[in-house]
Amino acid sequence: MLKTTTKQKEYVFMWSQTPIMPSSWGTAFSLKKGRDIYRKGGIIFSYYDGKIITTYIPKQDLEIRKNIDSIKYLSPKFFKKYQLRYKKEKAQWWNWIRKIERKDYSKISINQLKKDHLKFQEYMRDALAYFGSTRPEFTYQAEQKLEKILKKYFKDNWGNVFTVLVDSLKLDNVQKEHLESLKLLTAKITKEKLLIHTSKFPWLVSDYLEEKKALSFLRKIFIKEKGSYKEEKNRLKNEKRKLKQKQEKIYKKLNEKDEKEARYLASFLQIQSVERMNIKSYWAGCYYLARNMWYKIAEILDLKVSDILKFLTPLEIQQLLSGKYKEDISELIKLRKKSYAISYEGGEKVEIFTYKEADKLFKERIKKPSTRDKIIKGQSASLGIYKGKVRKIIVGDLEILQDSIKKFKKGEVLVTSMTQPNMMVIARKAGAIVADEGGITSHAAIISRELKIPCIVGCLKTMQVLNDGDLVEVDANKGIIKILKKK
């Protein structure tokens, strides 16, 4: 029966991407099993319109996360305990997925396959719960407190000072991969070397499961890589050394009490930004690492692996493997290709609605943003002003990404719901970056500061309001995007 209990709530955009069910389902499930990361309960709603899946939460829930849930991260004692648990569980994820990567599924029993599939979904749920804790609503209080301290000492320049302090002194996963790829380019690139590289950095190929296509995509990226491994390594080393000097110079201008607090807050934000990418590396790449498991499931069910990943819930897969699913699965997939919705409203159940029920629920809950807006507001992540034409990039689909890499022209404004690490080929050509999702610790924020280009994040509606070819001014000093001319 279709529920309409949350019709009166005002929902806000969170993110959008091409559909992949374990991720969308796992996000909803993480609210239920997110331990102390989320309040007990919570509401989340995701809607697939036949092209992309977009996730929303009630505005009230977002405010609670910003103003209540994020307060606990101001405590060094709490955060230390949180980190210890997270590091332990992260090691368990990777140990397990590496075993699955090497596992021979040719003679595996149905029961063992079911266990592996369930464990995959559990690890996905936990990874997404931790990933959620790196979102801007959970870093909000720390950002506000650090901002308040810096405004006391750097009244007119606190924004620049803030971005210096929150940049990590450690190399992130994108920088590590870039160095490794340059190192590979110093010798002949073989299939074996590429397989090792994709295994080490699986987020590069995301939900690509077919090795041949994954390696083909990787070769195309490698062709566009430029630079010397030694020069880039030295550049990054010098850059981090200079960053440390700048940070220490800033801290010396604070009194003892403010310095101690600022160091913790900046360290917290740095850690969350690096770990955000580490977690994204897991959930965006574990599909590829577990490809043999997914192909085995597809073989037994006699279904396309892409249909299984995009349109079937974990429970439905388990029922199909057990022979307990009694409906017409082909008809269900056919309808879900048109539309579906995933809803969690607290309690015990994550629910899915298909086609007309999903469409009705979406119309009741979600108010579409105005396309007449001339100014879009967001959060400044890398300062500067830039004027250029829009190029929108949809997250998650490598076929679309490959096409986008061909079309993207140097100097265009990269507009997306969120940047992914495998977008770096495009990001390096962008004049500015605009993202609907994320905060000061997001991937878009980090890479834009590395590339020294303006960036605004947390815009909520640029993917819905802007179109390819629109002329915009990205004023990251004020955190606004001005629409100068619609195509």
C-alpha positions, 0 to 999 in steps of 0.5 A: 500500500502506498504511504503518504505520511511524509507529504507535508515535509519539505524535502531538500536535494542531497545528490544524484547519479546513474542508478546502482541499487546496492548504493541507493539501498545501502544509503537508506539502510545505513540510517537504520544501522548507522550506530551513533552516526545518525539519530535513530530513525531518520527519513530518506527518499530516492527517485529514479526517473528512467535516467538518474536517481536523485536522493532527498531528505526532509529539511528538518532532518538536515537541520538536526544533523547540522545543529545537533548531530554534528556537535559531538564531533567537536569533542576530541575524545569522541572523535578519537573513539570514532576513528578507532572504530572506523579504522578497524572496520575499514580494514575489515572491508578491504580484507573481505573484498580482497578475498572476494576479488580472488575467489573462484566462483565457478563451483561455489554453492548457492548458500555461499553465494547468498552469504557473500552477497549479503556480506557485500550489502552489509559492508556497503551499508557500513561504508555509506554510514561512515561516508555520511559522517563526512558530509557537510552537515556533520562537519558544519559545527567544526567549520562554524567554530573554526570560522569564528576563531579565524575572523577574530584574527583575519577579519578581511582574509579569513576565507583564504586562511580557512582553506589553507588550514583545512587542506591536508598535509597527506596525499589523497587517493587521487594524488597517489593514483596520479603518481602511480599512473605517471610511474607506469607511463615510464615503461611499456604499459601491459595488460597485467600492469593495468589489472594491478592498477585497477585493483589498487584504485578500483574507483577509476572504473567504478561499476564497470564489471567487464575487464576488457571495457575497464582496461579500455577506459583506463588506457584512454585516461592514461593517454591523456596523462601528462608529466614526469613522475619524478617532477610531480612527486617533487612538486607535491612534496614541495607543495605540502612542505609550503602548506605546512609552513603556511599553516604554522605561520597562521597558528603563531598568530593565535593565542594559546587557547584559540590555537589549540582549538583551531588545530583540532578543528582543522585536523578534524576537517583534514581527516574527514576530507581524506577519509571521505575519498578513502571511503568513496574509493571503497564503495565506488570500486568494490563492484569491480572488485566483486565482479566475479560474484556479480557475474555468478549471480547473473549466470544463476538467475539468467539475467543481465548483470546490469539489470541486477545491479540497477533494478533489483533490491538485495532482498529480491536477489536473495529470494531469487537465489533461494527460489522463493521469488514468485512474481515475473521478475522480467516484468518487474525490471521492465517497470523499474526501468521506467521509474522507482523510488526507495523510501525509509521513514524510520522503523524496520523497513526500507521500502521500494515503490515501482513505476506509477506508485513511485511517480505519485510519491515523487510528485507528492513529496518533491517540489521542483526548483524554479528554472527562472533563477538568475542566481544560485547560492552555494558554499565557497570551497576554493576562492576566485571568480570565473566566467565560462560556459556550462558543461554538465556531467552525470555521476556514475556511468562510465559510458557517459563519462567517456563521452563527456571526456571527449566533449569537454572543452578546456575552460568550460565550467564543470557542473555536476551533482558531485565529482568522482575521482575518475573525473580528474581528466575533465577537472584538469581542463575546467575553468571552475567547478560547481557541485550540488553536493558536498562541503569544504571537505568534499572531493570537488572542494579538495581538487579545485584547491589543488588545481587553484580554480574557483569552486562552489559546492552545496548548490542543491539545484544546478543540475536541474536549473543549468544546461550545457552551453549556459554562460555563467559567472562563478563567484566563489568569493561570494558563493554565488553562480550568476546565470548571464545567458541561457543557451 
